[in-house]
Amino acid sequence: MNFTYMVRCADGSLYTGWTNDLEKRIRCHNDGKGAKYTRPRLPVRLVYYERFDTKEDAMRREAAIKRLTKARKEELVAKFDGM
């Protein structure tokens, strides 16, 4: 299983990525071993994810989310919180 995910950083910003082990990746971020962007913005909290069968699909969705406006990303997060 592969995932596209968003985390909320301590400064309120959102970071989008993909992984094949969601729990491990979030732990990595919070251990300061994740993305360069998140390291100075710890801790992070998982606020959104989607599951995919292939890494290519997850990477494609990551790219699509990264192109969205901040407002649209926040809409995705808000809908996810309500699920």
C-alpha positions as CSV (number, residue, x, y, z in Angstrom):
1,M,0.0,0.0,0.0
2,N,1.2,3.5,-0.8
3,F,0.0,6.8,0.6
4,T,-0.1,10.5,-0.3
5,Y,-0.3,12.5,2.9
6,M,-0.3,16.0,4.4
7,V,1.0,16.9,7.8
8,R,0.5,20.2,9.7
9,C,3.7,21.6,10.9
10,A,4.1,23.4,14.2
11,D,4.1,26.8,12.4
12,G,0.7,25.9,10.8
13,S,2.0,25.2,7.3
14,L,1.2,22.1,5.4
15,Y,3.7,19.6,3.9
16,T,2.6,17.0,1.3
17,G,4.5,13.8,0.6
18,W,4.1,10.2,-0.3
19,T,5.3,7.0,1.4
20,N,4.7,3.2,1.6
21,D,4.8,3.2,5.4
22,L,2.7,6.1,6.8
23,E,3.3,5.5,10.5
24,K,7.1,5.2,10.0
25,R,7.2,8.3,7.8
26,I,5.4,10.5,10.4
27,R,7.7,9.2,13.1
28,C,10.7,10.0,10.8
29,H,9.4,13.5,10.3
30,N,9.0,14.0,14.1
31,D,12.5,12.5,14.8
32,G,14.0,15.2,12.6
33,K,14.9,12.7,9.9
34,G,12.1,13.6,7.5
35,A,12.0,16.3,4.8
36,K,14.2,19.3,4.9
37,Y,11.1,21.5,5.0
38,T,9.7,19.9,8.2
39,R,12.8,19.7,10.3
40,P,12.7,23.3,11.6
41,R,8.9,23.1,11.9
42,L,8.5,20.2,14.4
43,P,6.4,18.6,15.6
44,V,4.2,17.6,12.7
45,R,0.7,16.1,12.9
46,L,-0.9,13.9,10.2
47,V,-4.0,15.7,8.9
48,Y,-4.8,14.0,5.6
49,Y,-4.0,10.9,3.6
50,E,-5.1,8.8,0.7
51,R,-4.3,5.2,-0.1
52,F,-3.0,4.0,-3.5
53,D,-2.1,0.6,-5.0
54,T,1.0,1.9,-6.7
55,K,3.7,4.3,-5.8
56,E,3.3,6.0,-9.2
57,D,-0.3,6.8,-8.3
58,A,0.7,8.1,-4.9
59,M,3.4,10.3,-6.5
60,R,1.0,11.6,-9.1
61,R,-1.5,12.6,-6.4
62,E,1.3,14.2,-4.3
63,A,2.2,16.4,-7.3
64,A,-1.4,17.3,-7.9
65,I,-1.9,18.3,-4.3
66,K,1.3,20.4,-4.3
67,R,-0.2,22.4,-7.2
68,L,-3.3,23.3,-5.3
69,T,-3.8,26.6,-3.5
70,K,-3.4,26.7,0.3
71,A,-7.2,27.3,0.5
72,R,-7.9,24.1,-1.5
73,K,-5.5,22.1,0.6
74,E,-7.2,23.3,3.7
75,E,-10.6,22.2,2.2
76,L,-9.2,18.7,1.8
77,V,-8.0,18.7,5.4
78,A,-11.3,20.0,6.7
79,K,-13.3,17.3,4.8
80,F,-10.9,14.6,6.0
81,D,-11.3,15.7,9.6
82,G,-15.1,15.3,9.2
83,M,-14.8,11.7,8.0
